[in-house]
Amino acid sequence: LAESRAEAAATKAIAAEKAAAERVQDLEAEATPESIMMSTMTEESEKERTDRELLVPWLKFLWETYRSVLDILRSNSKLEIVYHKTAERAFTFCGKFKRKTEFRRLCEMLR
């Protein structure tokens, strides 16, 4: 469920980016006054702000969930198959969302 919500948030971020592009009425005026002000105040782009607002909370939730489940299952030998499947899903999560730091932490955690 959480994985589907994270994917939905990523899709929503892309849709918000497309909607912002559709709102541009004058193609010769590349930037609105608001976007010019935001670009002078911050170094991040519109897409990065949208991702941070919509996608990052779900990514944090997923990462904390994987980390907690792996930590709990590590010491239980009867649930080794569940531990293995969870580790596989955590690796898939890191690859799908390009999470290098979490991948490194996951590798350290599994050693």
C-alpha positions as CSV (number, residue, x, y, z in Angstrom):
1,L,0.0,0.0,0.0
2,A,2.7,2.5,0.9
3,E,4.7,1.6,-2.2
4,S,1.6,2.3,-4.4
5,R,1.1,5.6,-2.5
6,A,4.8,6.6,-3.2
7,E,4.3,5.8,-6.9
8,A,1.0,7.8,-6.9
9,A,2.9,10.7,-5.3
10,A,5.6,10.5,-8.0
11,T,2.8,10.5,-10.7
12,K,1.1,13.4,-9.0
13,A,4.4,15.4,-9.0
14,I,4.8,14.7,-12.7
15,A,1.2,15.7,-13.3
16,A,1.7,18.9,-11.3
17,E,4.7,19.7,-13.5
18,K,2.6,19.2,-16.7
19,A,-0.2,21.3,-15.3
20,A,2.2,24.1,-14.6
21,A,3.5,23.9,-18.1
22,E,-0.1,24.0,-19.4
23,R,-0.8,27.2,-17.4
24,V,1.8,29.1,-19.3
25,Q,-0.2,31.4,-21.5
26,D,2.6,33.3,-23.3
27,L,5.3,31.0,-24.6
28,E,7.6,33.9,-25.3
29,A,7.6,34.9,-21.6
30,E,9.5,31.9,-20.3
31,A,9.2,32.7,-16.7
32,T,6.5,34.2,-14.6
33,P,7.3,36.9,-12.0
34,E,6.7,34.4,-9.2
35,S,9.1,31.9,-10.7
36,I,11.8,34.6,-11.2
37,M,11.4,35.6,-7.5
38,M,11.7,31.9,-6.4
39,S,14.7,31.3,-8.6
40,T,16.5,34.2,-6.9
41,M,15.6,33.0,-3.5
42,T,16.5,29.3,-3.9
43,E,18.7,27.2,-6.1
44,E,16.1,24.4,-6.6
45,S,13.8,24.2,-9.6
46,E,10.1,24.0,-9.7
47,K,10.2,20.2,-10.2
48,E,12.5,19.8,-7.1
49,R,10.1,21.8,-5.0
50,T,7.1,19.8,-6.2
51,D,9.0,16.5,-5.5
52,R,10.0,17.7,-2.1
53,E,6.4,18.5,-1.2
54,L,4.7,15.5,-2.7
55,L,7.1,12.6,-3.0
56,V,9.7,13.0,-0.2
57,P,7.2,12.3,2.7
58,W,6.2,9.0,1.1
59,L,9.9,8.1,0.5
60,K,10.8,8.8,4.1
61,F,7.8,6.7,5.3
62,L,8.8,3.8,3.1
63,W,12.4,3.9,4.1
64,E,11.6,4.0,7.8
65,T,9.2,1.1,7.3
66,Y,11.8,-1.1,5.5
67,R,14.5,-0.2,8.1
68,S,12.2,-1.0,11.0
69,V,10.9,-4.3,9.6
70,L,14.5,-5.4,8.7
71,D,15.7,-4.5,12.2
72,I,12.9,-6.5,13.8
73,L,13.2,-9.5,11.6
74,R,17.0,-9.7,11.8
75,S,17.1,-11.7,15.0
76,N,14.2,-14.1,14.2
77,S,15.4,-17.2,12.3
78,K,11.9,-18.5,11.7
79,L,11.1,-15.4,9.6
80,E,14.2,-15.5,7.4
81,I,12.1,-15.8,4.2
82,V,10.1,-12.7,5.1
83,Y,13.4,-10.9,6.0
84,H,14.8,-11.9,2.6
85,K,11.7,-10.7,0.7
86,T,11.8,-7.4,2.6
87,A,15.4,-6.9,1.8
88,E,14.7,-7.5,-1.9
89,R,11.9,-4.9,-1.8
90,A,14.1,-2.4,0.0
91,F,16.7,-2.9,-2.8
92,T,14.0,-2.4,-5.4
93,F,12.9,0.8,-3.6
94,C,16.4,2.2,-3.6
95,G,16.9,1.4,-7.3
96,K,13.5,2.7,-8.4
97,F,13.7,6.0,-6.6
98,K,17.5,6.4,-7.1
99,R,18.2,6.5,-3.3
100,K,22.0,6.2,-3.1
101,T,22.3,7.1,0.6
102,E,19.6,4.7,1.6
103,F,21.2,2.0,-0.6
104,R,24.5,2.4,1.3
105,R,22.7,2.3,4.6
106,L,20.8,-0.8,3.6
107,C,24.0,-2.6,2.6
108,E,25.6,-1.7,5.9
109,M,22.5,-2.9,7.8
110,L,22.5,-6.2,6.0
111,R,26.2,-7.0,6.7
